[in-house]
Amino acid sequence: MSILEIKNVSKRFGGLKALDDVNISVKENTVHAIIGPNGAGKSTLLNVLVGKLIPDEGSVEFDGNSLIGRKPHEINQMGVSRVFQTPEIFGDMTVYENILIPLFAKRDGAFRLHCIEHVEDEKDIVEKAKKMLQDVNMYEKLGMRAASLSRGDKRRLEMAMCLSQEPRLLLLDEPTAGMARADTNNTIDLLREIRETRDITLAIIEHDMHVVFSLAEHVTVMARGTPLVDDKPENIKGHPKVQEAYLGGHKEG
């Protein structure tokens, strides 16, 4: 069963057609990677999915409900969370304070700074915050300032913040960008554990083929705004259309 259906989606910027009749189906409880050279339309597609852009044509449905025209926070409330290419955390706050923000927001619809001062009275929030940090191996760093974390740990914290909202679909925009290989492998292990232990679908935009072939159960290869190949990872290796797309050196437009 598909949880995300992208049908005949096109998006233009002036004379540039960034997305050209895109059709992608993401099955529930799988890891689906979307790859392609620079300028393939991956980032534009992601921005359509999270409500930052409205396509000129086509439809996008999550669990049977249209995402077109909805605000990003509405899409988030529907069960779609996004991990950004650069981790989106609050650097001047501690790891513990960061994880409290989405937990209070999920329960109350808003977060007020004074909540931190009285958080120990909120036993359910405290318990869940600590559990989320344990799940991503960040509990021992809960008192550290987020800005002082390594890039890999910042990514772990951001994932914990996203997962605390209990999404059904997690969109990841190059989650290992800028990481050393050790941090990349740790992130792969974390994503694999998330997929295996939660009722969640992962859709990953990624350039690192090591990440793609370590995690993905299905891969869509895009070039010039349109999908070229949509298949299992083992079937795209060596595919002539994939080789042409990457060796063609398409530039960002």
Phi, psi and omega per residue, in radians:
M1 nan 2.360 -3.138
S2 -1.526 2.396 3.091
I3 -1.732 -0.425 3.139
L4 -2.285 2.193 3.133
E5 -2.148 2.035 3.082
I6 -1.886 2.039 -3.008
K7 -2.203 2.080 3.005
N8 0.924 0.707 -3.086
V9 -1.473 2.227 3.058
S10 -2.282 2.563 3.119
K11 -2.567 2.223 3.132
R12 -1.979 2.579 2.971
F13 -2.173 1.693 -3.035
G14 1.124 -2.163 -3.139
G15 -1.530 -0.052 -3.110
L16 -1.642 2.215 3.079
K17 -1.683 1.705 -3.075
A18 -1.282 -0.596 3.054
L19 -2.233 2.322 -3.034
D20 -2.254 1.652 3.057
D21 0.952 0.983 -3.085
V22 -1.435 2.266 3.062
N23 -2.242 2.028 3.119
I24 -2.467 2.368 3.073
S25 -2.082 2.164 -3.134
V26 -1.880 2.075 -3.118
K27 -1.341 2.567 -3.118
E28 -1.144 2.480 3.088
N29 1.036 0.741 3.036
T30 -2.271 3.008 2.972
V31 -1.935 2.007 -3.074
H32 -2.024 2.100 3.131
A33 -1.761 2.448 3.043
I34 -2.056 2.016 -3.050
I35 -2.190 2.975 3.123
G36 2.732 2.840 3.141
P37 -1.202 2.928 3.072
N38 -0.966 2.411 -3.132
G39 1.505 0.110 -3.102
A40 -1.313 -0.299 3.136
G41 1.842 0.106 -3.070
K42 -1.077 -0.837 -3.108
S43 -1.183 -0.650 3.088
T44 -1.087 -0.756 3.120
L45 -1.079 -0.754 3.130
L46 -1.068 -0.717 3.135
N47 -1.176 -0.496 3.014
V48 -1.190 -0.744 -3.082
L49 -1.128 -0.577 -3.090
V50 -1.699 0.107 3.037
G51 1.540 0.169 3.116
K52 -1.437 -0.396 3.100
L53 -2.312 2.575 3.042
I54 -1.886 2.187 -3.115
P55 -1.195 2.716 3.085
D56 -1.312 -0.604 3.074
E57 -2.451 2.806 3.017
G58 1.719 -3.141 -3.095
S59 -2.404 2.689 3.048
V60 -2.338 2.142 -3.139
E61 -2.166 2.312 3.038
F62 -1.963 2.058 -3.122
D63 0.925 0.661 3.096
G64 1.498 -0.028 -3.121
N65 -1.962 2.355 -3.111
S66 -1.180 2.408 3.044
L67 -1.709 -0.188 -3.073
I68 -1.156 2.262 3.091
G69 1.482 -0.049 3.118
R70 -1.523 2.581 3.090
K71 -1.297 2.703 3.135
P72 -0.935 -0.714 -3.116
H73 -1.202 -0.511 3.091
E74 -1.214 -0.716 3.114
I75 -1.131 -0.678 3.086
N76 -1.074 -0.730 -3.136
Q77 -1.182 -0.413 3.108
M78 -1.309 -0.278 3.115
G79 2.050 0.372 3.120
V80 -2.052 2.078 3.103
S81 -2.030 2.751 -3.087
R82 -2.253 2.338 2.978
V83 -1.781 2.119 -3.041
F84 -1.421 2.816 3.123
Q85 -1.080 -0.733 2.999
T86 -1.782 2.130 -3.053
P87 -0.901 2.256 -3.138
E88 -1.686 1.609 3.122
I89 -2.335 2.985 3.125
F90 -1.751 1.747 -2.993
G91 -1.110 -0.517 -3.087
D92 -1.504 0.015 3.117
M93 -1.901 2.823 3.115
T94 -1.325 2.916 3.068
V95 -0.998 -0.773 -3.133
Y96 -1.086 -0.780 3.141
E97 -1.131 -0.621 3.110
N98 -1.067 -0.777 -3.083
I99 -1.256 -0.392 3.110
L100 -1.204 -0.553 -3.039
I101 -1.008 -0.981 -3.140
P102 -1.185 -0.486 3.141
L103 -1.185 -0.764 3.084
F104 -1.191 -0.685 -3.129
A105 -1.117 -0.675 3.139
K106 -1.146 -0.663 -3.090
R107 -1.394 -0.756 -3.002
D108 -1.866 -0.155 -3.106
G109 1.434 -0.008 3.134
A110 -2.808 2.838 3.076
F111 -2.191 2.274 3.122
R112 -2.049 2.346 -3.035
L113 -1.004 -0.530 -3.119
H114 -1.180 -0.254 3.107
C115 -1.044 -0.618 -3.110
I116 -1.062 -0.673 -3.088
E117 -1.144 -0.482 -3.072
H118 -1.997 0.299 -3.021
V119 -1.099 -0.541 -3.102
E120 -1.138 -0.295 3.061
D121 -1.412 -0.217 -3.101
E122 -1.755 1.383 -2.989
K123 -1.026 -0.672 -3.123
D124 -1.157 -0.696 3.133
I125 -1.181 -0.789 -3.136
V126 -1.029 -0.819 -3.115
E127 -1.093 -0.751 -3.116
K128 -1.225 -0.681 3.136
A129 -1.051 -0.813 -3.118
K130 -1.173 -0.652 3.119
K131 -1.131 -0.732 3.140
M132 -1.091 -0.703 3.135
L133 -1.218 -0.622 3.062
Q134 -1.114 -0.684 -3.103
D135 -1.087 -0.502 -3.131
V136 -1.906 0.313 3.101
N137 1.012 0.738 3.139
M138 -2.122 0.103 -3.043
Y139 -1.085 -0.678 -3.101
E140 -1.218 -0.174 -3.130
K141 -1.933 0.295 -3.020
L142 -1.090 -0.405 -3.140
G143 -1.614 -0.048 -3.117
M144 -1.365 2.613 3.011
R145 -1.220 2.353 -3.057
A146 -1.068 -0.569 -3.114
A147 -1.130 -0.390 -3.086
S148 -1.530 -0.079 -3.107
L149 -1.291 2.706 2.982
S150 -1.187 2.884 3.139
R151 -1.083 -0.676 3.120
G152 -1.095 -0.719 3.129
D153 -1.259 -0.577 3.052
K154 -1.090 -0.697 3.107
R155 -1.128 -0.734 3.112
R156 -1.070 -0.731 3.128
L157 -1.123 -0.773 3.139
E158 -1.085 -0.702 3.116
M159 -1.122 -0.694 3.103
A160 -1.083 -0.700 3.126
M161 -1.119 -0.724 3.109
C162 -1.157 -0.805 -3.072
L163 -1.174 -0.457 3.123
S164 -1.119 -0.328 3.103
Q165 -1.505 -0.005 3.093
E166 0.952 0.950 3.130
P167 -1.261 2.729 3.015
R168 -1.673 -0.379 3.102
L169 -2.310 2.162 3.097
L170 -1.980 2.063 3.110
L171 -1.670 2.216 -3.081
L172 -2.112 2.101 -3.118
D173 -1.710 1.706 -3.122
E174 0.792 1.137 -3.026
P175 -1.125 -0.270 3.140
T176 -1.891 0.200 -3.099
A177 -1.035 2.311 3.069
G178 1.356 0.134 -3.107
M179 -1.645 2.616 2.942
A180 -1.220 2.823 -3.064
R181 -1.040 -0.652 -3.141
A182 -1.098 -0.777 3.110
D183 -1.154 -0.644 3.087
T184 -1.047 -0.818 -3.139
N185 -1.137 -0.648 3.091
N186 -1.136 -0.660 3.117
T187 -1.186 -0.694 3.063
I188 -1.024 -0.801 3.134
D189 -1.073 -0.715 3.136
L190 -1.133 -0.784 3.137
L191 -1.132 -0.661 3.097
R192 -1.113 -0.725 3.125
E193 -1.152 -0.717 3.106
I194 -1.030 -0.817 -3.122
R195 -1.098 -0.666 -3.059
E196 -1.385 -0.416 -3.027
T197 -1.891 -0.073 -3.087
R198 -2.252 2.706 3.047
D199 -1.475 1.417 -2.982
I200 -2.593 2.598 3.057
T201 -1.905 2.372 3.111
L202 -1.959 2.227 3.024
A203 -2.070 2.059 -2.983
I204 -2.055 2.209 2.941
I205 -1.693 2.160 -2.959
E206 -2.674 2.540 3.032
H207 -1.747 -0.480 -3.051
D208 -1.337 1.918 -3.093
M209 -1.176 -0.442 3.057
H210 -1.072 -0.721 3.109
V211 -1.168 -0.817 -3.093
V212 -1.023 -0.897 -3.048
F213 -1.359 -0.226 3.055
S214 -1.439 -0.453 -2.974
L215 -2.084 -0.710 -2.902
A216 -1.226 2.436 3.003
E217 -1.717 -0.334 3.125
H218 -2.596 2.521 -3.086
V219 -2.317 2.322 2.966
T220 -1.934 2.163 3.112
V221 -1.777 2.167 -3.132
M222 -1.966 2.673 3.015
A223 -2.742 2.378 3.116
R224 0.920 0.688 2.997
G225 1.447 0.133 -3.107
T226 -2.478 2.565 3.084
P227 -1.186 2.344 3.081
L228 -1.706 -0.775 -3.082
V229 -2.413 2.435 3.111
D230 -2.390 1.809 -2.970
D231 -2.841 -3.121 3.047
K232 -1.223 2.656 -3.078
P233 -0.926 -0.752 -3.080
E234 -1.146 -0.344 -3.115
N235 -1.582 -0.178 3.133
I236 -1.668 -0.300 3.122
K237 -1.128 2.175 3.120
G238 1.389 0.038 3.136
H239 -1.127 2.295 -3.064
P240 -1.027 -0.643 3.126
K241 -1.178 -0.607 3.118
V242 -1.214 -0.784 3.118
Q243 -1.069 -0.711 3.138
E244 -1.130 -0.697 -3.123
A245 -1.099 -0.791 -3.091
Y246 -1.357 -0.689 -3.128
L247 -1.318 -0.275 3.132
G248 -1.280 -0.309 3.059
G249 1.107 0.748 3.110
H250 -1.064 2.356 -3.082
K251 -1.735 2.755 3.126
E252 -1.123 2.254 -3.120
G253 -1.890 nan nan
